[in-house]
């Protein structure tokens, strides 16, 4: 059971697009250290996630988790909306 929960990997990010039906695009940013210079830099990844109730809007802060492939690009599912956009 713990192996399954470990593989779900919850991540938080901002919704950058909600134009699709039951789908959102989430921008996840992380901070990494540059290999040579040591400076902290931001890296970002765009994730397509399943939003069953179409509840998200652009700018919302959301938590998503990895799941089985739902389509060609969607392998994430919306858990909850952490913060609503104004």
Secondary structure, DSSP 8 states (H G I E B T S, - for coil): -HHHHHHT--EEEEEEE--STTEEEEEEEEEEE-TTT--EEEEEEEEEEE-TT----TT-EEEEEE-S--SSS--EEEEEEEE---
